[in-house]
């Protein structure tokens, strides 16, 4: 199955300004960088933050109900959700009522990341954004299949 199939099934692109996967090539990133990341503040039914890492030609995505950890040692619940197309890196706008994820999406931060280590249950990476910088860890919690813990460790 195409990793964006779930994303497409949840949306009506005649009603939402969210991008469908265009397939257009994005500019290359600097040497040593694994990919791009984006953080979006999402005013849906409940305020949350969407964190996305570029990997395998898509944006791997997590919802953080309380935002990203900012201080060393801080940890936050991160709920893995469906992959999003790379076009979502620049998405900002209002998803109309009656559509999946209805509400305002604001671009909060974007930049590049360096992958430090990747295992099935653990991802270590360093963010290089305008405001978000430092090393982070995503660890599967085991409480639910899609529950991770995001920790800032440097």
C-alpha positions as CSV (number, residue, x, y, z in Angstrom):
1,X,0.0,0.0,0.0
2,X,1.2,3.5,-0.8
3,X,2.2,5.2,2.4
4,X,0.1,8.3,1.6
5,X,-3.1,6.2,1.0
6,X,-4.5,6.9,4.5
7,X,-3.8,10.6,4.1
8,X,-5.7,10.7,0.9
9,X,-8.6,8.6,2.2
10,X,-9.2,11.1,5.1
11,X,-9.4,14.2,2.9
12,X,-11.7,15.6,0.2
13,X,-9.3,17.8,-1.8
14,X,-12.3,19.6,-3.4
15,X,-13.1,21.0,0.1
16,X,-9.8,21.4,1.9
17,X,-6.8,23.6,0.9
18,X,-4.4,20.8,2.2
19,X,-2.0,19.7,-0.5
20,X,-2.4,16.4,-2.3
21,X,1.0,14.8,-3.2
22,X,2.2,16.8,-6.2
23,X,5.3,14.7,-6.8
24,X,7.3,17.9,-7.6
25,X,10.9,17.7,-6.6
26,X,11.9,19.9,-3.7
27,X,15.3,21.7,-3.5
28,X,18.2,19.7,-2.2
29,X,19.3,20.1,1.3
30,X,22.9,20.6,2.7
31,X,25.4,17.7,2.9
32,X,25.1,15.7,6.0
33,X,21.5,16.5,6.5
34,X,18.9,13.7,6.5
35,X,15.9,15.8,5.5
36,X,13.6,18.6,6.5
37,X,11.3,19.0,9.5
38,X,8.3,21.1,10.2
39,X,6.2,22.0,13.2
40,X,2.7,23.3,12.7
41,X,0.4,24.6,15.4
42,X,-3.0,23.1,14.7
43,X,-6.2,24.7,16.1
44,X,-8.4,21.7,15.6
45,X,-11.0,20.3,18.0
46,X,-8.2,20.5,20.5
47,X,-5.1,22.6,20.1
48,X,-2.0,20.5,19.4
49,X,1.3,20.6,17.5
50,X,2.1,18.5,14.4
51,X,5.7,17.4,14.1
52,X,6.9,16.0,10.8
53,X,10.2,14.5,9.6
54,X,11.0,13.9,6.0
55,X,11.9,10.3,5.4
56,X,11.3,7.7,2.7
57,X,9.8,10.4,0.3
58,X,7.1,11.5,2.8
59,X,6.7,13.3,6.0
60,X,6.5,10.9,9.0
61,X,4.1,12.6,11.4
62,X,3.4,12.9,15.1
63,X,0.8,14.9,17.1
64,X,2.1,16.5,20.3
65,X,-0.8,17.6,22.5
66,X,1.4,19.8,24.6
67,X,3.9,20.9,22.0
68,X,7.6,20.0,21.6
69,X,10.0,19.7,24.5
70,X,12.1,22.9,24.7
71,X,14.4,22.2,27.7
72,X,16.9,19.4,28.2
73,X,15.2,16.5,29.9
74,X,11.7,17.6,29.0
75,X,9.5,14.8,27.6
76,X,6.2,15.0,25.7
77,X,3.7,12.4,24.4
78,X,3.9,12.1,20.6
79,X,1.2,10.2,18.8
80,X,2.2,8.8,15.4
81,X,-0.3,9.6,12.7
82,X,-0.5,9.0,9.0
83,X,2.3,10.0,6.6
84,X,1.8,13.4,4.9
85,X,3.1,14.5,1.5
86,X,6.2,16.6,1.3
87,X,4.1,19.5,0.0
88,X,2.9,19.7,3.7
89,X,6.2,21.3,4.6
90,X,4.8,24.7,3.6
91,X,1.2,24.2,4.4
92,X,-0.5,26.9,6.4
93,X,-4.3,27.6,6.2
94,X,-7.8,26.9,7.4
95,X,-9.2,23.4,7.0
96,X,-13.0,23.9,6.6
97,X,-15.5,22.6,9.1
98,X,-16.8,19.1,8.3
99,X,-13.3,18.0,7.0
100,X,-10.8,15.8,8.8
101,X,-8.6,18.0,11.0
102,X,-10.9,21.1,10.6
103,X,-9.3,24.2,12.0
104,X,-6.4,26.6,11.5
105,X,-2.9,25.3,10.8
106,X,-0.1,27.7,11.4
107,X,3.5,27.1,10.4
108,X,5.6,27.4,13.6
109,X,9.0,26.2,12.6
110,X,10.8,24.4,9.8
111,X,14.4,23.5,9.1
112,X,16.7,20.5,8.6
113,X,17.5,17.5,10.7
114,X,20.5,15.1,11.0
115,X,19.7,11.5,11.8
116,X,21.9,10.3,14.7
117,X,20.5,6.8,15.1
118,X,17.4,4.9,14.0
119,X,16.1,1.7,15.4
120,X,12.5,0.3,15.2
121,X,11.6,1.6,18.7
122,X,13.9,4.6,18.8
123,X,14.9,7.6,16.6
124,X,17.7,10.0,17.6
125,X,18.0,13.2,15.6
126,X,19.3,16.8,15.8
127,X,17.1,19.7,14.7
128,X,18.5,22.7,12.9
129,X,15.8,25.3,12.8
130,X,15.5,29.0,13.4
131,X,14.3,28.5,17.0
132,X,14.3,24.7,17.5
133,X,17.9,23.4,17.8
134,X,19.3,20.5,19.7
135,X,19.2,16.7,19.9
136,X,15.9,14.8,20.4
137,X,14.8,11.3,20.9
138,X,11.6,9.6,19.9
139,X,11.0,6.4,21.8
140,X,8.0,4.0,21.4
141,X,6.2,3.7,24.8
142,X,4.6,0.4,24.4
143,X,1.3,1.8,25.9
144,X,-0.3,1.9,22.4
145,X,1.1,1.0,19.0
146,X,1.3,4.7,17.9
147,X,2.4,6.2,21.2
148,X,5.9,7.6,21.4
149,X,7.7,9.8,23.9
150,X,9.7,12.8,22.5
151,X,12.6,13.9,24.7
152,X,15.0,16.7,24.3
153,X,18.4,15.5,25.5
154,X,20.9,18.1,24.3
